[in-house]
Protein backbone atom coordinates (compact mmCIF):
# COMPACT_ATOMS: atom_id res chain seq x y z
CA UNK A 1 0.00 0.00 0.00
CA UNK A 2 2.82 2.40 0.83
CA UNK A 3 4.51 1.66 -2.49
CA UNK A 4 1.29 2.48 -4.35
CA UNK A 5 0.97 5.81 -2.53
CA UNK A 6 4.60 6.65 -3.27
CA UNK A 7 4.20 5.80 -6.96
CA UNK A 8 1.04 7.91 -7.21
CA UNK A 9 2.75 10.78 -5.40
CA UNK A 10 5.73 10.55 -7.73
CA UNK A 11 3.41 10.54 -10.76
CA UNK A 12 1.61 13.61 -9.40
CA UNK A 13 4.86 15.48 -8.80
CA UNK A 14 6.29 14.62 -12.22
CA UNK A 15 3.01 15.49 -13.93
CA UNK A 16 2.88 18.86 -12.18
CA UNK A 17 6.51 19.56 -13.03
CA UNK A 18 5.86 18.66 -16.66
CA UNK A 19 2.93 21.07 -16.80
CA UNK A 20 4.98 23.83 -15.14
CA UNK A 21 7.89 23.33 -17.55
CA UNK A 22 5.48 23.41 -20.49
CA UNK A 23 4.04 26.72 -19.31
CA UNK A 24 7.53 28.12 -18.71
CA UNK A 25 8.54 27.21 -22.27
CA UNK A 26 5.59 29.19 -23.64
CA UNK A 27 6.46 32.17 -21.42
CA UNK A 28 10.10 32.01 -22.54
CA UNK A 29 8.99 31.90 -26.18
CA UNK A 30 6.76 34.97 -25.69
CA UNK A 31 9.60 36.89 -24.02
CA UNK A 32 11.95 35.95 -26.86
CA UNK A 33 9.47 37.21 -29.45
CA UNK A 34 9.01 40.50 -27.58
CA UNK A 35 12.78 40.88 -27.25
CA UNK A 36 13.30 40.32 -30.98
CA UNK A 37 10.45 42.71 -31.84
CA UNK A 38 12.16 45.33 -29.69
CA UNK A 39 15.26 45.06 -31.85
CA UNK A 40 13.21 45.25 -35.05
CA UNK A 41 11.21 48.32 -34.00
CA UNK A 42 14.22 50.24 -32.65
CA UNK A 43 16.47 49.49 -35.64
CA UNK A 44 15.67 52.89 -37.17
CA UNK A 45 16.47 54.80 -33.96
CA UNK A 46 20.17 53.94 -33.78
CA UNK A 47 21.40 57.51 -34.10
CA UNK A 48 19.06 59.04 -31.53
CA UNK A 49 20.62 57.24 -28.56
CA UNK A 50 17.18 56.11 -27.42
CA UNK A 51 17.17 52.55 -26.22
CA UNK A 52 14.24 50.30 -25.35
CA UNK A 53 16.33 48.58 -22.68
CA UNK A 54 18.45 49.93 -19.83
CA UNK A 55 21.57 47.76 -20.00
VOBA-1610 file (N, C-alpha, C; in pm, whole numbers, padded with zeros to 5 digits, always signed):
BEGIN
Unk+00082-00119+00000Unk+00000+00000+00000Unk+00087+00127+00000Unk+00192+00125+00077Unk+00282+00240+00083Unk+00350+00262-00051Unk+00386+00154-00118Unk+00451+00166-00249Unk+00355+00230-00350Unk+00228+00192-00345Unk+00129+00248-00435Unk+00113+00398-00411Unk+00108+00438-00287Unk+00097+00581-00253Unk+00220+00657-00301Unk+00338+00599-00283Unk+00460+00665-00327Unk+00465+00678-00479Unk+00422+00575-00549Unk+00420+00580-00696Unk+00321+00685-00744Unk+00202+00690-00682Unk+00104+00791-00721Unk+00153+00932-00688Unk+00219+00948-00576Unk+00275+01078-00540Unk+00384+01120-00638Unk+00468+01026-00676Unk+00573+01055-00773Unk+00512+01094-00909Unk+00408+01022-00950Unk+00341+01054-01076Unk+00278+01193-01070Unk+00221+01228-00957Unk+00161+01361-00940Unk+00266+01471-00946Unk+00379+01449-00881Unk+00486+01548-00880Unk+00544+01565-01020Unk+00571+01454-01088Unk+00629+01462-01222Unk+00529+01522-01321Unk+00402+01491-01306Unk+00301+01549-01393Unk+00289+01699-01373Unk+00292+01743-01247Unk+00288+01886-01218Unk+00411+01958-01268Unk+00528+01894-01253Unk+00651+01956-01303Unk+00648+01965-01455Unk+00596+01863-01520Unk+00586+01866-01666Unk+00496+01978-01713Unk+00384+01997-01645Unk+00293+02107-01680Unk+00360+02242-01657Unk+00430+02256-01544Unk+00498+02383-01514Unk+00606+02412-01616Unk+00683+02311-01656Unk+00789+02333-01755Unk+00728+02368-01890Unk+00615+02309-01923Unk+00548+02341-02049Unk+00504+02487-02050Unk+00447+02532-01941Unk+00404+02672-01931Unk+00525+02765-01936Unk+00633+02727-01870Unk+00753+02812-01871Unk+00813+02822-02010Unk+00805+02715-02089Unk+00854+02721-02227Unk+00774+02821-02308Unk+00642+02824-02291Unk+00559+02919-02364Unk+00588+03062-02321Unk+00611+03083-02191Unk+00646+03217-02142Unk+00781+03260-02198Unk+00878+03169-02199Unk+01010+03201-02254Unk+01000+03233-02403Unk+00917+03162-02475Unk+00899+03190-02618Unk+00837+03328-02639Unk+00739+03365-02558Unk+00676+03497-02569Unk+00776+03607-02538Unk+00859+03588-02436Unk+00960+03689-02402Unk+01063+03702-02514Unk+01101+03590-02574Unk+01195+03595-02686Unk+01138+03672-02804Unk+01012+03649-02835Unk+00947+03721-02945Unk+00942+03871-02915Unk+00905+03908-02794Unk+00901+04050-02758Unk+01040+04114-02764Unk+01141+04039-02723Unk+01278+04088-02725Unk+01323+04112-02869Unk+01293+04017-02957Unk+01330+04032-03098Unk+01252+04145-03164Unk+01124+04160-03130Unk+01045+04271-03184Unk+01101+04406-03138Unk+01153+04411-03018Unk+01216+04533-02969Unk+01336+04573-03054Unk+01415+04475-03097Unk+01526+04506-03185Unk+01478+04551-03323Unk+01371+04490-03373Unk+01321+04525-03505Unk+01264+04667-03504Unk+01186+04702-03403Unk+01121+04832-03400Unk+01215+04946-03364Unk+01327+04917-03300Unk+01422+05024-03265Unk+01540+05026-03360Unk+01535+04951-03469Unk+01647+04949-03564Unk+01664+05085-03630Unk+01557+05159-03653Unk+01567+05289-03717Unk+01610+05400-03624Unk+01614+05376-03494Unk+01647+05480-03396Unk+01790+05467-03345Unk+01880+05415-03425Unk+02017+05394-03378Unk+02088+05526-03348Unk+02067+05626-03428Unk+02140+05751-03410Unk+02087+05838-03298Unk+01966+05816-03253Unk+01906+05904-03153Unk+01955+05875-03011Unk+02016+05760-02990Unk+02062+05724-02856Unk+01952+05671-02768Unk+01831+05663-02820Unk+01718+05611-02742Unk+01718+05460-02745Unk+01716+05400-02630Unk+01717+05255-02622Unk+01588+05207-02558Unk+01543+05086-02596Unk+01424+05030-02535Unk+01458+04943-02414Unk+01589+04932-02385Unk+01633+04858-02268Unk+01732+04944-02191Unk+01761+04908-02068Unk+01845+04993-01983Unk+01987+04944-01967Unk+02021+04827-02021Unk+02157+04776-02000Unk+02242+04789-02119
//
